[in-house]
Amino acid sequence: MSRSTTVTFTIHMAWWVKPYLCGVLLMSRLTGLQPDPDRVGAWVQRGMTMKMTEVKR
């Protein structure tokens, strides 16, 4: 007998993540410097949440 499981991931991004990334890109282009990927990644992770819902059948 086979069992079926459905998993749904819901990702929510805070309102400020897109403007933050645009600001990082703008400053990077204006200064010619590369942003710190660890620092940018930490801020993006702080602004995103993920919820996993599992439905067993």
CORMO-V789160 format. One record per backbone hydrogen bond with DSSP energy under -0.5 kcal/mol. CO is the residue of the C=O (numbers start at 1). NH is the residue of the N-H. If there is no record, write none. Layout:
co->[CO	CO]
nh->[NH	NH]
This chain:
co->[4	6	8	10	12	14	15	16	17	18	19	20	21	22	23	24	25	26	27	28	35	36	37	38	39	40	41	42	43	44	45	47	49	51	51	53	54	55]
nh->[57	55	53	51	49	17	19	20	21	22	23	24	25	26	27	28	29	30	31	32	37	40	41	42	43	44	45	46	47	48	48	14	12	10	53	8	56	6]
